[in-house]
Amino acid sequence: MKSIEELNAVKEKTLARLNGNTVRIVVGMATCGIAAGAKPVFDALKEETEKRGLENVVVSQTGCIGMCKYEPLVDVYVPGHEKVTYVFVSPEKARRIIDEHIVGGQIAEDITVASVE
């Protein structure tokens, strides 16, 4: 960034993207998540959303989600629906989350936190 105007333009673009029907996918990337393999999961989610041209999907990272024994963890926030937490996510499961949940609209129940509790 070379000016405050550039920074404000990025801010406006980001805020516009987050409002409305934007789906958020959040990967737990604290030390526990990273040690369990969260980085390849994050990369797979980013690659799959880009490959499919899913412009209404934002993949981001956060710190500890709070359930370290289930890492890597992925939270999916679809506007108008309850948050879904996926557990023991691998790159293959990440692609499945995109295919079944984000594109197909069906929660992959067998890899959610409810499946292990």
Secondary structure as GFF3:
##gff-version 3
##sequence-region A 1 117
A	DSSP	alpha_helix	4	18	.	.	.	ID=ss1
A	DSSP	beta_strand	23	28	.	.	.	ID=ss2
A	DSSP	alpha_helix	31	36	.	.	.	ID=ss3
A	DSSP	alpha_helix	38	52	.	.	.	ID=ss4
A	DSSP	beta_strand	57	62	.	.	.	ID=ss5
A	DSSP	three_ten_helix	68	70	.	.	.	ID=ss6
A	DSSP	beta_strand	74	77	.	.	.	ID=ss7
A	DSSP	beta_strand	84	86	.	.	.	ID=ss8
A	DSSP	alpha_helix	91	96	.	.	.	ID=ss9
A	DSSP	pi_helix	97	103	.	.	.	ID=ss10
A	DSSP	three_ten_helix	109	111	.	.	.	ID=ss11
A	DSSP	three_ten_helix	113	115	.	.	.	ID=ss12
###
